[in-house]
């Protein structure tokens, strides 16, 4: 089940908010400009399809989403524990960073934590299959799918160059391990 846990950024062990209710999660994340929704998609995939097939299956939904957000491209990111680059990619995504555009993700299968650091708080959004998240441009955040990542997600971009991060240099992600 998806879950949002919020902490004060100086108190990693002190939970100030926790919910698995999609409406409560959306309301709390909305306070910092993050959109969260659970999509009830009629698309049913096994999870091992090639990226082109996944994009084709979700094309009507992607077109609507890209039209609403002004995005220009979409791709598929898949991570499995067997990926030889999994550890290196995890380390890269774990470093707090920002983007010059919104970061939009839809979880086709699997799960991961988007952690947003805003207004003196840390928002750990555990997302799973069916969850759609939009983190606004310039929001400080990181992503963790764990030591054995297993997820497939659609990524939507305005800039066709794809995922480009500006790292903050803050080591806050090391103080807030996801749970």
C-alpha positions as MATLAB code, in Angstrom:
seq = 'XXXXXXXXXXXXXXXXXXXXXXXXXXXXXXXXXXXXXXXXXXXXXXXXXXXXXXXXXXXXXXXXXXXXXXXXXXXXXXXXXXXXXXXXXXXXXXXXXXXXXXXXXXXXXXXXXXXXXXXXXXXXXXXXXXXXXXXXXXXXXXXXXXXXXXXXXXXXXXXXXXXXXXXXXXXXXXXXXXX';
ca = [
       0.000    0.000    0.000;
       1.275    3.477   -0.869;
       2.243    5.567    2.121;
       3.356    9.079    2.978;
       5.535    9.678    6.038;
       6.598   13.219    6.974;
       9.426   14.205    9.309;
      10.988   17.451   10.501;
      14.271   17.676    8.585;
      16.269   17.890   11.834;
      14.519   14.884   13.445;
      14.764   11.708   11.333;
      13.031    9.550   13.948;
      10.097   11.839   14.714;
       7.102   11.203   12.454;
       4.794   14.242   12.163;
       2.398   12.699    9.609;
       1.757    9.220    8.234;
      -1.057    7.981    6.026;
      -1.897    5.304    3.476;
      -5.066    7.114    2.405;
      -4.647    8.451   -1.143;
      -6.755   11.545   -0.447;
      -4.829   12.428    2.717;
      -1.525   11.808    0.921;
      -2.553   14.050   -1.972;
      -3.688   16.809    0.393;
      -0.473   16.743    2.438;
       1.793   16.629   -0.635;
      -0.314   19.345   -2.272;
       0.824   21.734    0.473;
       4.298   21.661   -1.115;
       3.124   21.631   -4.737;
       3.503   17.862   -5.286;
       0.667   16.044   -7.064;
      -0.184   12.468   -6.074;
      -2.918   10.245   -7.507;
      -3.757    6.596   -7.849;
      -4.664    5.751  -11.425;
      -7.158    3.007  -12.035;
      -5.749    1.869  -15.358;
      -7.452   -0.727  -17.526;
      -4.018   -1.612  -18.936;
      -2.857   -5.001  -17.663;
       0.740   -5.983  -18.302;
       2.869   -8.863  -17.053;
       5.781   -6.516  -16.320;
       8.349   -8.097  -18.609;
       7.204   -6.394  -21.823;
       9.716   -4.309  -23.766;
       9.606   -0.529  -23.284;
       7.977    0.073  -26.686;
       5.058   -2.213  -25.812;
       4.552   -0.522  -22.431;
       4.591    2.930  -24.037;
       2.110    1.795  -26.692;
      -0.249    0.331  -24.078;
      -0.249    3.567  -22.060;
      -0.161    5.943  -25.064;
      -3.753    7.276  -24.674;
      -3.101    8.103  -21.005;
       0.339    9.541  -21.725;
      -1.029   11.759  -24.481;
      -3.655   13.162  -22.102;
      -1.104   13.652  -19.323;
       1.469   15.255  -21.612;
      -1.192   17.542  -23.057;
      -2.219   18.645  -19.557;
       1.374   19.255  -18.408;
       2.945   20.527  -21.613;
       5.381   17.614  -21.623;
       6.992   16.554  -24.864;
       8.275   13.024  -24.361;
       7.925    9.875  -22.300;
      10.044    6.813  -21.716;
      10.155    3.690  -19.586;
      12.655    3.004  -16.812;
      12.985   -0.556  -15.516;
      15.146   -1.669  -12.636;
      15.673   -5.203  -11.407;
      18.062   -6.613   -8.819;
      19.870   -8.395  -11.667;
      20.784   -5.124  -13.410;
      24.589   -4.838  -13.121;
      24.257   -1.038  -12.805;
      21.604   -1.187  -10.051;
      23.937   -0.232   -7.191;
      25.517    2.660   -9.099;
      22.130    3.975  -10.227;
      20.781    3.738   -6.688;
      23.694    5.824   -5.403;
      23.101    8.441   -8.098;
      19.353    8.722   -7.422;
      19.924    8.750   -3.626;
      21.769   12.066   -3.765;
      19.494   15.045   -3.134;
      18.916   16.942   -6.359;
      16.557   19.198   -8.273;
      15.405   19.395  -11.885;
      14.629   22.401  -14.050;
      11.308   20.791  -14.997;
       8.608   18.803  -13.218;
       9.463   15.161  -12.545;
       6.463   13.008  -13.441;
       6.396    9.264  -12.758;
       3.759    6.577  -13.091;
       4.520    3.204  -11.518;
       3.538    0.432  -13.950;
       4.773   -2.215  -11.513;
       6.916   -2.450   -8.415;
       7.634    0.357   -5.983;
      10.038    3.019   -4.770;
      10.358    5.993   -2.454;
      10.288    9.575   -3.718;
      11.574   11.697   -0.881;
      11.000   15.442   -1.070;
      12.844   17.943    1.168;
      10.840   21.161    1.390;
      10.002   23.814    3.991;
      12.022   22.182    6.777;
      10.376   18.795    6.308;
      11.136   15.486    4.629;
       8.206   13.851    2.786;
       8.778   10.140    2.102;
       6.225    9.118   -0.543;
       6.317    5.339   -0.956;
       4.792    4.765   -4.394;
       3.742    1.504   -6.008;
       1.886    0.133   -8.999;
      -0.816    2.559  -10.135;
       0.638    5.637   -8.418;
       1.247    8.855  -10.323;
       3.510   11.490   -8.792;
       4.502   14.936  -10.049;
       7.348   16.653   -8.202;
       7.554   20.324   -9.261;
      10.615   21.845  -10.887;
      13.327   22.919   -8.430;
      11.957   20.822   -5.531;
      14.784   19.135   -3.612;
      14.320   15.370   -3.621;
      15.826   11.922   -4.084;
      14.602    8.455   -5.057;
      15.258    5.069   -3.460;
      14.029    1.705   -4.719;
      16.136   -0.186   -2.185;
      19.100   -2.520   -2.481;
      17.106   -4.935   -4.645;
      15.157   -2.550   -6.924;
      12.178   -3.939   -8.784;
      10.034   -1.445  -10.635;
       8.878   -0.278  -14.032;
       7.848    3.353  -14.354;
       6.786    5.727  -17.075;
       8.750    8.969  -17.035;
       7.309   12.090  -18.634;
       9.555   14.983  -19.695;
       9.142   18.465  -21.102;
      12.813   18.628  -22.052;
      13.494   15.848  -24.550;
      17.037   15.383  -23.200;
      15.459   13.362  -20.368;
      16.619   13.032  -16.764;
      18.994   15.878  -15.900;
      19.747   16.534  -12.226;
      21.367   19.400  -10.375;
      22.810   17.884   -7.183;
      22.554   20.020   -4.026;
      25.570   18.558   -2.213;
      23.450   18.059    0.935;
      23.889   14.605    2.537;
      20.365   14.646    4.025;
      19.387   11.418    2.257;
      21.945    9.547    4.396;
      20.149   10.766    7.536;
      16.692    9.714    6.330;
      16.793    6.071    5.247;
      13.454    5.045    3.797;
      11.257    2.593    5.676;
];
